[in-house]
Amino acid sequence: MSRHALALWFAGLAALGLLRFWRAWHELAGQDAPISVWLWLAGSLACAVVALAVFLRTMHAPRD
């Protein structure tokens, strides 16, 4: 688990960002979303990609 700590941290950030995006999206209820809502989504997706990359890298790294 400690090998994947950084990946889990980025995955947690992505999950929190997606939650923020979802709440803001539903708060607007069909209106056009401002750029800040889309930035939450973009940042969350970027964190998810980084989490996946770090996780895959630690899976293939030799163990000490």
C-alpha positions in Angstrom: 0.0 0.0 0.0 2.8 2.4 0.8 4.1 1.9 -2.8 0.9 3.3 -4.1 0.5 6.2 -1.7 1.1 8.9 -4.3 -1.3 7.3 -6.7 -3.9 7.1 -4.0 -3.4 10.7 -3.1 -3.9 11.8 -6.7 -6.9 9.5 -7.0 -8.4 11.1 -3.9 -7.9 14.6 -5.3 -9.6 13.5 -8.5 -12.5 12.1 -6.6 -12.9 15.3 -4.6 -12.7 17.4 -7.7 -15.3 15.3 -9.5 -17.6 15.6 -6.5 -17.2 19.4 -6.6 -17.9 19.4 -10.3 -21.0 17.2 -9.8 -22.4 19.4 -7.1 -21.8 22.6 -9.1 -23.3 21.0 -12.2 -26.5 20.0 -10.3 -26.7 23.4 -8.5 -27.0 25.1 -11.9 -29.9 22.8 -13.0 -29.7 23.1 -16.8 -28.2 26.6 -17.1 -24.9 27.1 -18.9 -22.0 26.2 -16.7 -19.4 28.8 -16.1 -15.7 28.1 -16.9 -14.9 27.4 -13.2 -17.2 24.3 -13.3 -15.4 23.0 -16.4 -12.0 23.7 -14.8 -13.0 21.5 -11.9 -13.8 18.7 -14.4 -10.5 19.2 -16.3 -8.4 19.3 -13.2 -10.1 16.2 -11.9 -9.5 14.3 -15.1 -5.9 15.4 -15.1 -5.4 14.2 -11.5 -7.0 10.9 -12.5 -4.6 10.4 -15.4 -1.6 11.2 -13.2 -2.9 8.7 -10.6 -3.2 6.0 -13.2 0.3 6.8 -14.6 1.9 6.7 -11.1 0.0 3.5 -10.2 1.2 1.8 -13.4 4.7 3.0 -12.9 4.9 1.6 -9.3 3.4 -1.7 -10.5 6.3 -2.2 -12.9 9.0 -0.8 -10.6 11.3 -3.4 -9.0 10.7 -4.0 -5.3 13.4 -3.2 -2.8 
